[in-house]
Amino acid sequence: MKKIVVLTGAGVSAESGISTFRDADGLWEGHDVMEVASPQGWEQDRKKVLEFYNLRRRQLKEVQPNAAHKALRELEEKYEVHIITQNVDDLHERAGSSNVIHLHGQLKKVRSTFDEKLVLDWEDDLNEGDLCEHLSQLRPDIVWFGEEVPMMERAIEITAQAEILIIIGTSLQVYPAAGLMDYTRRGIPVYFIDPKPAVSGRDRLIVYAEKASVGVRKVVDELLSSYQT
Ligand SMILES: NC(=O)c1ccc[n+]([C@@H]2O[C@H](COP(=O)([O-])OP(=O)(O)OC[C@H]3O[C@@H](n4cnc5c(N)ncnc54)[C@H](O)[C@@H]3O)[C@@H](O)[C@H]2O)c1
């Protein structure tokens, strides 16, 4: 099966009702990202950071995968599909996608502040005083600004094997994720679906300047009907 790599950002979940942050002047749900998504923010006000992610985790229970998440699942009928997402929601998994890498962590996981490899599943609120087995505070398992991206190596490896790349709903401003497309083989087709697409000037770049639900449907239909081994 041909390998498709799909790189998604906050825009793929926008129609499920989860806000992106570039569309709100760099604020994430009204917050300065450095206050709620950086190690400095955590040191300054743990309670604020925990509350921010608690709200995001609660919101996740209210939202559903949208047509774009679901259409990506259909691609697996004919292709080997790997999704690399910058999103911390679980909407790709809930739509049924099999291979999802979360570059920036997941809302429904938390980790020890003593041992970063100690990661636990977490459904509800995380509060001050919730401790790991080493009696250290638990924190959201989110990659904050300025932190290493542990899944990057794996993401590069997968991207380098792509025969088709699809990029959806990302402003490509957050590195190193934004640099991933530079690791593809030369000359592979790259589809970019975003109402405000942030790339140009690349060979075989096919841009759909549309919402994810509309653009992903078109690309998936095209790829399913033109399938060649
Ligand atoms: N759902 C989530 O998990 C979520 C939500 C907000 C922010 N974040 C985090 O914020 C960072 C933001 O970087 P980013 O590039 O992913 O997001 P971003 O907010 O920087 O950019 C969002 C992009 O989505 C596009 N967009 C808006 N509505 C769309 C729609 N209906 N269909 C398709 N595209 C649409 C915008 O034009 C923009 O290019 C990521 O690291 C991510 O972890 C995650």
Ligand as a Chemical Component Dictionary entry (heavy atoms), coordinates in Angstrom:
data_LIG
# 
_chem_comp.id                   LIG 
_chem_comp.type                 NON-POLYMER 
_chem_comp.pdbx_formal_charge   0 
_chem_comp.three_letter_code    LIG 
# 
loop_
_chem_comp_atom.comp_id 
_chem_comp_atom.atom_id 
_chem_comp_atom.alt_atom_id 
_chem_comp_atom.type_symbol 
_chem_comp_atom.charge 
_chem_comp_atom.model_Cartn_x 
_chem_comp_atom.model_Cartn_y 
_chem_comp_atom.model_Cartn_z 
_chem_comp_atom.pdbx_ordinal 
LIG N1  N1  N 0  -7.350  21.056 18.988 1  
LIG C1  C1  C 0  -6.174  21.189 19.639 2  
LIG O1  O1  O 0  -5.626  20.210 20.150 3  
LIG C2  C2  C 0  -5.496  22.544 19.708 4  
LIG C3  C3  C 0  -6.219  23.731 19.637 5  
LIG C4  C4  C 0  -5.517  24.966 19.703 6  
LIG C5  C5  C 0  -4.130  24.973 19.825 7  
LIG N2  N2  N 1  -3.445  23.788 19.877 8  
LIG C6  C6  C 0  -1.961  23.820 19.956 9  
LIG O2  O2  O 0  -1.533  25.027 19.405 10 
LIG C7  C7  C 0  -0.457  24.908 18.477 11 
LIG C8  C8  C 0  -0.944  25.671 17.267 12 
LIG O3  O3  O 0  -0.337  25.422 16.053 13 
LIG P1  P1  P 0  -1.280  25.074 14.807 14 
LIG O4  O4  O 0  -0.534  25.433 13.572 15 
LIG O5  O5  O -1 -1.816  23.717 14.984 16 
LIG O6  O6  O 0  -2.537  26.025 14.962 17 
LIG P2  P2  P 0  -2.687  27.548 14.738 18 
LIG O7  O7  O 0  -3.761  27.995 15.684 19 
LIG O8  O8  O 0  -1.395  28.251 14.754 20 
LIG O9  O9  O 0  -3.232  27.641 13.227 21 
LIG C9  C9  C 0  -4.513  27.168 12.918 22 
LIG C10 C10 C 0  -4.633  27.056 11.407 23 
LIG O10 O10 O 0  -5.912  26.489 11.151 24 
LIG C11 C11 C 0  -6.509  27.171 10.087 25 
LIG N3  N3  N 0  -7.956  26.975 10.187 26 
LIG C12 C12 C 0  -8.877  27.679 10.879 27 
LIG N4  N4  N 0  -10.099 27.151 10.694 28 
LIG C13 C13 C 0  -9.938  26.062 9.885  29 
LIG C14 C14 C 0  -10.840 25.087 9.338  30 
LIG N5  N5  N 0  -12.150 25.101 9.586  31 
LIG N6  N6  N 0  -10.315 24.123 8.545  32 
LIG C15 C15 C 0  -8.979  24.076 8.264  33 
LIG N7  N7  N 0  -8.092  24.979 8.743  34 
LIG C16 C16 C 0  -8.579  25.950 9.548  35 
LIG C17 C17 C 0  -6.029  28.596 10.197 36 
LIG O11 O11 O 0  -6.112  29.267 8.928  37 
LIG C18 C18 C 0  -4.585  28.396 10.663 38 
LIG O12 O12 O 0  -3.689  28.297 9.571  39 
LIG C19 C19 C 0  -0.233  23.442 18.305 40 
LIG O13 O13 O 0  1.002   23.174 18.836 41 
LIG C20 C20 C 0  -1.308  22.749 19.154 42 
LIG O14 O14 O 0  -0.722  21.844 20.060 43 
LIG C21 C21 C 0  -4.096  22.589 19.829 44 
# 
loop_
_chem_comp_bond.comp_id 
_chem_comp_bond.atom_id_1 
_chem_comp_bond.atom_id_2 
_chem_comp_bond.value_order 
_chem_comp_bond.pdbx_ordinal 
LIG N1  C1  SING 1  
LIG C1  O1  DOUB 2  
LIG C1  C2  SING 3  
LIG C2  C3  SING 4  
LIG C2  C21 DOUB 5  
LIG C3  C4  DOUB 6  
LIG C4  C5  SING 7  
LIG C5  N2  DOUB 8  
LIG N2  C6  SING 9  
LIG N2  C21 SING 10 
LIG C6  O2  SING 11 
LIG C6  C20 SING 12 
LIG O2  C7  SING 13 
LIG C7  C8  SING 14 
LIG C7  C19 SING 15 
LIG C8  O3  SING 16 
LIG O3  P1  SING 17 
LIG P1  O4  DOUB 18 
LIG P1  O5  SING 19 
LIG P1  O6  SING 20 
LIG O6  P2  SING 21 
LIG P2  O7  DOUB 22 
LIG P2  O8  SING 23 
LIG P2  O9  SING 24 
LIG O9  C9  SING 25 
LIG C9  C10 SING 26 
LIG C10 O10 SING 27 
LIG C10 C18 SING 28 
LIG O10 C11 SING 29 
LIG C11 N3  SING 30 
LIG C11 C17 SING 31 
LIG N3  C12 SING 32 
LIG N3  C16 SING 33 
LIG C12 N4  DOUB 34 
LIG N4  C13 SING 35 
LIG C13 C14 SING 36 
LIG C13 C16 DOUB 37 
LIG C14 N5  SING 38 
LIG C14 N6  DOUB 39 
LIG N6  C15 SING 40 
LIG C15 N7  DOUB 41 
LIG N7  C16 SING 42 
LIG C17 O11 SING 43 
LIG C17 C18 SING 44 
LIG C18 O12 SING 45 
LIG C19 O13 SING 46 
LIG C19 C20 SING 47 
LIG C20 O14 SING 48 
# 
